[in-house]
Each structure stands twice: as structure tokens, then as C-alpha cells.
Amino acid sequence: MLISLNVSPRPVGHIQAMTKEHGHSPDEIAQRLSDGAKTNHLKDMVYGGIDGTVTTFAIVAGVEGAGLSHGVIVALGIANILADGFSMAASNYSGTKAELDDRRRIIRIEESHIENHRSGELEELRQILELRGLTGDVLKKATEEISQSKDKWISLMLTDEYGMTRDEPAPMRAALATFVAFLAAGSIPLLPFVLGLPDAFTVSTVATLATFFLIGAAKSRWSISKWWWSGGETLLIGALAALIAYGVGSLFHPG
């Protein structure tokens, strides 16, 4: 009995939309590789943007739920954006700097091992390359060639033995990405009150939910998820946080 499975592949246009197209001529490949990898701060920006929106709206919803004035909302909101934004950026800087320090510590350890236990390190290198699929004379030759460059040797150990990224993390850029995203997204729930718009809380709520959706939709640019799915997922998470904040604030409403 012959069973036919008709599996439709993803359209080429869809795949191209998810990936940055580049040339594949020898010169284009050489130029691209010589430029090196570019650090991606997507995680830092998404983290900062979502947290900025959630925490600022938590202030807005909590104070509104407690029945306090819009002046209090503006004051607390601005304080939150500046203080919490800086706190997040500082935390991200410290965490990323710890990763960088650990990386440099391990590099020193590997340099010492190569100098004092070269045969053992060569065996580690050989086994790493073997796990990558090299065998026989190719494996032997590759081990010899890579071991001629200490930097390349250690770089391979960092990725395959310690699970680190190929390139050093950038603490300051990570912190700035988080801070800017926090300020940009975190100011949105506050703007209707700063501008004195009528029914400011309703406008703030709609703007906040829209911001959650837009962050998620933008995130799909680096994902295989559909933009509407990624946007809806982020919207759901943000809406739940906003609902909790408003509910807690309502507990302290006078009367």
C-alpha cells in the first residue's frame, strides 16, 4: 500500500522575510566573515521594553485603582521610568560584565592549561573536532592546524567546552539597549496623563495594550512565529500583568 504525504514547504518569500539576505560570491562571503559577528541586543531591548511598559502601567493602574489624583500618577510614573529604568540597565550591565569577567577568567585558565598540559589540551581539541564529524587524516590535520593558533584554539574551547558565545559580550551596549527601550516603551502609559487627555486612563490602557502587541509583533522579525501570534502572546502576558496591578490598586480605593 503506497501512502503519499503531501507536505507543502514554506514559501521562499516567508523564509527570506525571516532572514537577512546576503550575497554568496567568494568575495561577498570573505567580506562578510572578515567583518565579524555583530552583537545582537534584541533580548535586552525586548526585556527593557516589556518591563518598562508593565511597570509604568502598574503605577498608572495601581494609583488609578486607588482613586488618587492624576498628578500623583505623573509624579510616580516619571520616578519609575527614571529610577527603575536605570536600575534595570545597571543590573543588565552588572550581569553582562560578570559574563565577560568569567570569560576572561576561563581564557586565562585555558592559556595556562595549553602551556602546562599541552598534550591533554590537544586531546580535548581532537575530541571536540571528532564530535563535529571529522575523522582520520582530516581530524589529525585539523587538530594540528588549529593548535598552531592559540587564539583560535581557545575560541573553539570556549564555544564547545564551556558553551560560551564566540564573541565577547558588551556590557555597556547591553545596558544602553535596555535603558533606551525601557524609557521609550515605559513612557507610553504615562503620556495621556502628561498631556492631560480626557479619559486619560482609558487612553493609557489602550495605548499600553497596543504597545505590548507592537513589541511582540516587532519581535517576530527575529522569529519563525507569525507577527500576529507573537504580538498576541506578548499582549496576553502584558494584559495579565496590567490586570493584576489594577486589581491590587483597587484594594486600596477609599470607601
Buried (B, 14 or more C-beta within 10 A) or exposed (E): EEEEEEEEEEEEEEEEEEEEEEEEEEEEEEEEEEEEEEBEBEBBBBBBBBBBBBBBBBBBBBBBBBEBEBEBBBEBBBEBBBEBBBEBBEEBBEBBBEBBEEBEEBBEEBEEBBEEEEEEBBEBBBBBBEEEEBEEEEBEEBBEEBBEEEEEBBBBBBEBBEEBEEEBBBBEBBBBBBBBBBBBBBBBBBBBBBEEBEEBBEBBBEBBBEBBBBBBBBBBEBEEBEBEEBBBBBBEBBBEBBEBBBEBBBEEEEE
